[in-house]
Amino acid sequence: MREIQMVDLKAQYEKLRTEIDAAIKSVLTSTAFIKGPEVKFFEEELQKYLNAGHVISCANGTDALQIAMMALGLNPGDEVITTNFTFVSTVEVVALLGLKLVLVDPDPCNYNISIEGIRKAISPRTKAIVPVHLFGQCADMESIMTLAKKHGLFVIEDAAQATGTDYFFSDGTSKKAGTIGDIGTTSFFPSKNLACYGDGGAMFTNDDLLAKKLKSIANHGQKVKYHHDYIGVNSRLDTIQAAILSVKLKHLSQFNSARRSVADFYDKAFAGCSPVILPERVSYSSHIFHQYTIRVKDGKRDALKSFLESKGIPTIIYYPGPLHFQEAYRFLGYREDDFPVTTALCKEVLSLPMHPDMEQDQLDYIVLNVLRFFKKQ
């Protein structure tokens, strides 16, 4: 049996080696390492895939969030609502820009931001909502957009874990994650469903003027070289990473389908295991399973993690501690018991190996050992 990995980048590279190597060699031959033609080509191909008005690439997903907030003209003191159950990049850009971070609990079943939590958190100073499409499934965007319209708020989608996810509206239409709000953002970090071999990110919007501003801010605030209309940053996707992403984009639907098959196997295998709470699949979103995250009841999560690791099965806890517990965010003034759902999730969640190149003997072995652990209890 091949060694089990949380994400097996080597196995994926071995399958795509010929295409990847040719793409990289083409850039090396041209020596157009910055803003080469492959960058524009990738943006255009991703735009078609997402059916988005515009795709603007940048250096990483964190930059994408920051540039989005800068482009929307958010000012110090403006309130931004987001979930407490997410990676820190979602919130750190809010703090870096001097905006006021307002955290809310997620839904305990699907892990995405609670609509009722958003509703209660909106105040006269609220300017934006940042839903995070966690683990590969969309937040309830129709409800979020309704709230945003009612209160005149911007919506910035953090779609770093959901590239390729479909959101289904009540009228029967659908859109890709990241293309529903004012701006969508994503990351191409190597572990993502659509990933490069370094750092990379992008922003999506259907607003022509906003697209121009995003592009300008990402390029030192200039529309024309040496003429700076905005205070900007230096954030760009390098040409080699764009070339790699163009190759992988062609296979993304296949990758996501393979992930769903792995999730289906896990779901069926653990259906009768009462200590394990399976990840909920909501009706309004497809799920591309960036992570397959279970909840382990009765305080046995850490023991299960240790047992699996002793058997050569890696697991990861996303996320081990609420953001309002982090030392960097103590200044927000939240009490430790302000977010009971987040706190409970951080004590119970466990992500199992999940990637498109998992083999059946690996899956059988993982399931066997999870069930064996609980049988011993």
C-alpha positions, 0 to 999 in steps of 0.5 A, a space after each residue: 500500500 502506498 504511504 497515506 498522505 493528507 494530500 498526495 501532491 507527488 501522486 498527482 504530479 506523477 499523473 500530470 508530469 508530462 503536461 506540467 513539465 512542458 508548461 514549466 519548460 515553456 516559461 523557462 524557454 521564454 524567460 517571461 517569469 513575471 506577467 508572461 502570456 500564461 498569466 493572462 491565459 490562465 485568468 481567461 480560462 478560469 473566467 470561463 470555467 467560473 462564468 465570472 465577469 473578471 478574474 484578477 490573479 494575485 500573489 496569494 489568497 490573503 492578498 486577495 482578501 486584502 485587495 478586495 477590502 481596499 478596492 471596496 473603500 472600507 475605512 478604519 472603524 468600519 465593521 466586517 462580519 465573518 466567522 470565528 471558525 476559519 483560518 486566520 488569514 480571513 480575519 488578519 487582513 481586517 485587523 491590518 486595515 484597521 477595520 473592526 472585526 466582528 466574529 460570529 459562530 458557524 452552523 454546528 452541522 455544516 460548519 459555515 457561518 450562521 445566518 442568524 449570527 450574521 443577522 444579530 451582528 449587523 449594526 449601523 457601522 457594518 459595511 461588509 460580510 465575509 462568508 467563508 465557504 469552508 471545507 468545500 461547501 458554500 455558505 448560504 449565499 442566497 440568505 447572505 445576499 438578501 441580508 446584504 441588500 437589505 442593509 446596504 452591505 458589501 459581500 466578499 466571498 472567501 472561496 479558497 476552499 471551494 473552487 469549483 463548488 456550485 451554489 443552487 438558488 431557489 429559482 433553479 439557477 446556479 453560480 460558482 462559489 466566489 462569483 455571487 458576492 461583490 468580490 470573490 477571493 481564492 488561494 492556489 496554495 499547494 493543498 487546495 483543490 486547484 493548486 499551484 506549486 507555490 503561492 498564488 491567489 485570485 479575485 473574481 467580480 462581475 463589476 467592470 469598474 471594480 475589476 479595474 480597481 482590483 487590478 490596479 491596486 494589485 499592481 502598485 495602484 497603477 493603471 498605466 505604468 508610473 501613474 498611480 491612481 490608488 495606494 496599492 500593493 505588489 501582488 502578482 501571480 508569477 508565470 510559472 505558477 500560472 502555467 501549472 494552474 492552467 494544466 490543473 484547471 483542465 482536470 479540476 472537475 475530475 479532481 473534485 469528482 474523485 474527492 466526492 467519491 472518497 467522501 461517499 465511501 467515508 459516509 457509507 462506512 461511518 454511517 452506523 458509527 454513532 460516535 462519529 458525526 458526518 459532515 452535512 451536505 446542504 441542499 443549496 450547494 455542491 460539496 467538493 470536499 477540500 477536507 473531509 471533516 468529521 466530529 468525534 463525540 464524547 471527548 474521544 477526538 484526540 485519542 482517535 487522532 493519536 491511534 490513527 497516527 500510530 497506524 500510519 494514518 495522518 489526520 489534521 485538526 481544522 481548527 484547534 482553537 477559536 480565533 478569539 482565543 488567539 493572543 493576537 485577537 484578545 484585543 477584540 474583547 470577547 469572552 471565552 464563552 461568547 462562541 459556544 459552537 466554535 469552541 465545541 467544534 474545535 474540541 471535536 473536529 478531525 479531518 481525514 485524508 482527502 485527495 483525488 488520488 486516494 487508492 481503495 486499499 488506503 481507504 479500506 485501511 483508514 476505515 478499518 482503523 477508525 471503526 476498530 478504535 471505536 470498537 475497543 472503547 
